Amino acid sequence: MKIGSVQITIDTAVCVVFYVSCLFYSFYKNYLISNDTLQNYYYLEEGWSIFPGRRRDDYDWEWEIGKKSAVGNLWIFALHAILFEVVRIVRFRHVSAALAVFGSGAVLYVYGYKVLVIMLLQNVTFFAVSYSKSTVGLWLKALFWIAVINSVKLLYFYDQLNVLLGIDNDKLLEFSIIISWNVIKCTCFCIDRCKTKDDGSRYRLVDLLGYSFYFPLQLHGPVIIYDRFKDCLKVRSPFENLNTFQRAKQLVLQLLLCFFWALVMEAGQHFFYINIIQLDLKLLHKINLWVLYGCGYLMGQFFYVKYVVFYGIGIAFGRFDGVDMPQKPICIGRVHLYSDMWKFFDRGLYEFLFRYIYTQLCTKTSSGARKIMASSITFVFIYIWHGLYTFIMIWSTLNWICIVMEGFVKKFCGHSKQLAAFVGTHVFVLSVLSNFFFFAREEVGYIYLQRTYYENLNNYLALYAVAYCFFRTGEWIKSVEGDRRGPLKKAF
């Protein structure tokens, strides 16, 4: 069967229609339950006037803080773009110094001198260790900073640190995100510096500071490896056409697209109260499966839109500045393999993990056991970098198990797509359930696991039927759009 220029088999078309129908019905059921009978409903903020009688679910603290920061610092983003364009036009030779001065000035203005001192200390100490030319020493330094960050979070994050640094709780959370991003930036920069065979002219301390303090990517991300960033530090040729107007037009269009998705996020929060639903554990135990799994799907979609906005801002300004930025996150509603989720959601983080951890431990020709060992160490880093919390440990462990199992399914099923879908859907279901630990917390994740695997066999069979159609739909979309690895080939 052919739809336009797209070929689709009858059984695949049935799966697509069934999957989409189930989605819309589950959305409808979640809309019905999102009303004033929910616990904490009257603590929600008043909604937009165009939606009379609807409050807005403002319990996603990451979205609320990130949105406030993006709007509040928009003038700094604009000033950065103007100043960096002036630097390019006048062919200022010390590009890294300009970025470092502006970025550190922004940190000083927004967070104060104590935060600035800590960030400078982080960069300087990493750079000092790189003189040893020891990648082991750099990894130990990275683990030291991660341990410090985690210790502070676990021991006295809100009790003392905000007072000590002279910032409010929102700014404290932002600072913890920035300093965690910088662990990755400092690590990849210094490892590249140890291995560079050129004159090291792009691996000076001022270059590290320009990279770490580059304002558009400081807070919202995405993190990018230094190899993507360093080309923007080159002094431009006097004959180069900067196309300032065209790039500015593209920047505005990309920011308008981010604004559109932000409106979608805000509007959706008026009709689907997924954040306060997941706070009511008794409700999650008794709601029907349409609401339960629909709520889980919406958790993922809101998470996706949130990072399309946050990463989209950084990507827009980075591209305007000539940085080789990765693509935006892929929609999770079309990913049927969680190895693809890791590759194509946070592409910058994946490049770092792949280049600096995984491929340092194994190669394409390595044995299966060595590849499993390398992937396990990679996920250990993911766990400790995100934070030593129980829900992070469960999420990262289950994700690693599922990715290993995907490899076994691929090997076992060979070229049989039907068999791969039939067997792989079982792995896909567990992969999806693992993310509820990350989106919410361990108590919510346990409820999803219990209701799926232990409450009633029919629960699992019903979820499996929908997930199978999801799997087939994702497989079909992937075949239609072609090879997604194109944007990543430069990094590998």
N, C-alpha and C positions, 0 to 999 in steps of 0.2 A: 504494500500500500504506500502511496506517495502523498505527502502533504506539502503542496508547493514544490520546492526542490529537495525536500527532505524525505528520505526513505525510512519507513517504519513498518515493522511486521505487525500482524493482527494481535498476537499475544502481547507484544510490547505496548501497543496502543491501548489495549484493555487495562494493562497495568498502570499506564499513565493516567487514564481517566479515573480509575478506581482510587489511585493515590491522591490525586487532586481533589476528588469528591470527599474523601475521608478528611483531608486537611480542612476544607471549608466547613464540613459538619462539626469538626472538633473546635474550629474557631467560633462557630455559632454557639456551641455549648459553653465555651469559656466566656463568651460575651454575656450569656444568660446568668452565669454565676458571679460575674463582676458587678455586684450591686451593693446596696447599703446593708445587707445582712452579713457581710464579711467582717471578720475581726479587724480592728484598726481602721475601718472605713472612714470614720469621722476625723481621723488624724491626717487624712489625705488633704492636699492643698486644693483650693477651689479651681475648677476647670475653666477652660476658655468659654467666653460668653456665647460663641457660636455652637457650643455643645451644652445647651441648657440641661441642668440636672445631672451632669456628669462631672465627677471629680477626677483629678489626674493622679495616677499612681507615681508618687515621687520618692519611693523607697529604694530606688537604685542609686546608692550613694556615689558610685563611680561615675555614672552619667551626670548626676547633679553637680558634683565637684568639677568634672571635666568641662561641662558646659559653661559653668560660671567662669572658669579659668580662661577658656577660649574667648568668650565674649569680653571679659575684663582686660585681656592682654591683646586684643585685636589691633590696637594702635601700635603695640610693640612689634607685632608681625609686620604691619605696614611700614613702620620706620625701618625695620631690618631690610625689607625688600628694596626700599628707596636707597638706603645707604650702600647696600651691597651692589646695587646697579651702578651707583656713582663710582664705586671702587673699580668695577669692570670697565666703565666708560673711560675713566682717567688712567686706566692700566696701572693702578697702584701695585707696587711690587710685593708688598707685605700683606697678602690676602689673609693668611692665617692669623696674623696679629690683629687685623681689623675685626675678624669674626670673634676672636677671643676677647677683645676689649668690649665689643658690643654685647656679647653673650654674658660676660661676667658683670657688666653694668646692669643688664636686665635682671640677673640673679640678685644683685645687690639691691636693686629697687624693689623687687617683688618679695624676696625672702629675707633680706638683711645680710649684714656682713658675716655673721657666724656661719650661716649656710655656705656662703661664698668661700670662706676659709676652709671648711670641710671638703668642698668640692675641689679646691686647688690642691689641698693636701692629698686627696685621692689620686689626682692626676700626676702630681710630682713624685709620689712614692712609687707608682707604677712605672713611671719613666726611669726612675733611678734603678729599679730592679732590671730593666731591660738592658742596662749596660753590661750585665753579666752574660748576656746572650744565652740565657738558660730559659727555655720554655717551661721547664719544670718549676723553676723559681717563680715565673709569672703566674702559673696556675695556682701555686701555693698562695701567692699574693691575692689572686682573685678569690680563692676560697676563704682567705682571711677576711676580706671585705664583706663577703657574703655572710660569714659567721658573725661579724660585727653587726651588720644590718639586721640579721635574724634575731640576735640576742637582744638588741635594742627593742625590736618589735614585740618580742615575747615577754620581756622583763618589765620595761617601764616606758612603753611607747607614749601613752597618753598621760601617764601620771607625772612624769618629770620632764621629758624631752621637749615638749612644746613650750614649757616655761623656760627651760634652759636656753632654747634657741630664740625665744621671743616671738613665736609665730602661733597662729591659731591651729586648730586641729585639721582644717582643710589644707592649709599650707603644709602642715607636717606630713600628711598623706602624699601630697604632691612631691615633696622633697624625697620621701622614701622611694617613690617611683623613679625620679630623676637619678638618684644615686645608684639604683639598681641597674638602670639603663647604662650608666657610665661604667659599671663593672665590665659589661660586655664590650663597650667601646674601647676602654683602656686595654683590655686583654687582647682584642684583635689587632689594635694599632701596634702594641708593643711586640706581639708575636711576629707581625709583619716586619717590624723594625729589626728584630733579631735575624730574620731570614733574608732581608733584602740584599741584593748583590750590586745595587747601584751605589751612587755616592751618598745616599741617605738624605738628600736635600729635601725630601718630603716627609721625613721622619724625625723632625726636631721637636723639642718640647713645645714650641709655639704652635706647631702643626697639630700636636695632640690636643692642646688647649682649644684651638680653633674648631677641631672636630668634636670635642666633648661639649663645648659651650655654644655650638651652632644652634641658635635659638629656635628655629622652626621645629626641630626634632628633640628638643630638650625634655619636654614633658609628655606630649601626646604620642610621640613616636611617628613612624615606626623606627626601630633601631636598624641601622644599616652598617655593613662592614666597611672598613676604611677604604678598601679597594674601589668601592662605588663612590666614595665621597671625594677622594683626593684630586680627581680631575677638575673639580670646580675651583681648586686653589691655584691653577695655572694663570699666569699673567697673559691676558688676551692679546692677540696680534692687533696692531693698529688698523689693519685692513679687514678685520673680521666684522661681519654684519651681525650686530647684536639682536636685531629684530625686537627691540624693546616693546614696541606697541603690540606686536603679535603675541609675544610671550605674556604681556600684561593682560591681553584679552583672554588668553587661555587660562591664566591664573584666576581671573574673575569668574569665568565660566565654571571652572572646577570648584571654586569656593561656593558659587551659587548651587552647584550640585550637592555639596556638603550641607548647605543650608536646607535644601529640599529634603534630604534624608533626615536631617534633624527635626524638621516639621513632621515627617512621617513618624519618627520615634515619639515625639511629643503627642501627636494626635492618637497614635496607637495606645499610649498610656491612659487615654481617657476611656477606652473601651475594653481593655484587657488588663486586669489588675493582678498580673502574675507575681509581682513581688510580695504583695500582702497575702496572696493565696499560699505561697510557699512558706510563709511564716506560721501558718496555722497547720500544725502537724496532724491534729485530730481530723481536720477537714481532708487532708491528703489521704488519710487512711480510709475514708468512706466515700469520697466522690467517685463517680463512675469512670470507666477507662477513657471515654472520649474526652472528658475534662482533664484527667490526669496526664495522658500523653499529649493532648493538645497544649496543655500548660507547659510541658517539657519542650515541645517543639517551639513554642513562642519564646521560651527562655533563650533558646539558641538563636532565633531570628532577631530578637531585640539585642542580644550580645553582638551579633553580626553587624546590624545597622549602627550600633554604637561605635564599633571600630572602623566602619566605613567612614563615619564622620571624623573621628579623632585622627586616624591615619590619613584620611583624605586631605585634611588641612596641611599636615606636614609634607605629604607628597606633592601637593599643589605648589607650596612655596619652594620646596626642594627643586622641583622641575624648573620653576621660574629662574632659580639661581644656577641652573646648569648641573645639578647633581643627578647622577644616574640612579633614580629612585626605582624601587620595585613596584609591582602592580598592587592595587588595593586587594583587601581580603576577598576570597572567593565566597559566593553565597553558600552557606552550609546546607541549604535546602536542596542542593543538587549533588552533594558529595556522598558517595556510597562506600568509599574506602577511606579509612581514617589515616592511612599513610598519605593520601592526597590532602586530607585536612591539615596535616602538619606541614606539607610542602607549600600549600597554596593559600592558607589563611594568613598566618604571620610569616610572610616570605623572607623578610629580613632576619628574623630570629632563626628561621630554618637554615638560611645560608650560613649563619654563624655556627650553628650546631653541626651542620654537615661538614663545613670546611675545617673547623678548628678542633672538633672532637671526633666525630664519626670516622672521617677519612684518615685521621691520624692513627686510628686503631685498627682499621681494616681496609682492604681494597676490593675491587670487583671480583678478583680471583681468589679472595680469602675463603676459607671453609665456612659452612653455615654456622658452626659453633662460634667461630670468631666474630662473625657478623652479629650474632645474637648477643655476644659479650659486649661488642662495641655499642650496640643500640641500648643495652641495659645501662652502661656507663653514661651514655647521652641522657637517658631519662633520669638517672640519679642527679645529674647536673640540673635538669629541668626542675626537679623536686626541690633541691636546696636553694636554687635561685629564686623560685617563686615564693618560698617560705616554708619553714618546717612545721606545717600544720597537718593535722590528720587528713582533712579532706583533700589537700594537695597530694599527699602520699598515696591515697587510694586512687585518685584520678590519674596520676602519672603511672602508677603500677598497672592499673587496668588498661591504660592506653598502650603501654609497652607490650603487655600480654596480647592485646588484640592485634597489634601490628605484626608481632611474631606469628600469630595464628594466621593472619592474612597471607604471609609468606608460605606457610604450609598448605593453605587452601589453594593458592596459585599453583604450587608445585604438584599437588595431588590431583587437581582438576584438569590441568593441562590447558588445552584449547577449547574445552567444552564450556561455553558460556552459560548454558542452562544449569549444568552441575555446579559451576562456580557460584551462580546466583543462589541456588538451593542451599549449598553448604555455607557460602560466605555470608548469607543473611543472618545466620546464628551469631557469627562474629560481629556483624554490623550492629545487631541489637545490643550486645554487651558494650560495644564502643559508645553507642548513644547513651546508654544508661550511665556509663562512667562519667559523662560530662555533666550530669546533674549534681555530682559531688562538687564540681568546679563552679558551676553556675550558681548554686545555692550553698549547701554545706553538707556535712556527712549525714546528719539526721534525715535530710530530704533524700539524699542518695540511697540510704538504707531503705526508705519507704518504697522507692521505685524498684529496687532490687527485690524486696520482699513481695510486693504486689505482683511483680512480673513472674518470678520463679517459684514462689512458695505458696501464694494464696490460693491459686486455682489454675489448673492446667489450661483452662479456656482463656485465661488472661494472656498467657504466653502465646497461645495459638493465634489469638486475635491480633496481638501486636506483631507476631511473625508474618501474618498474611499481609498487613499493611507495609511492614518493613521490606518484605520481598518485592512488593510493587515499587517501593521507594528505590530499592537496589536496582531493579530493572530500569527504572526511569533515569537514575543517575548514570547508569551504564550507557543508555541511549544518548543522553545529553553529551556525555564525554565523547562518544563516537562521532556525534554531529559536529562538535566544535573542534575536533582534531586534537593534536598533541599539545597539552598544556605546558610542556616543559620548555617551550620556546623562550619565554621571558627569563628562564632560569639558566639557560645554557651558558651565558657569559660567566656566571659564577662558578660553574663546574668544569 
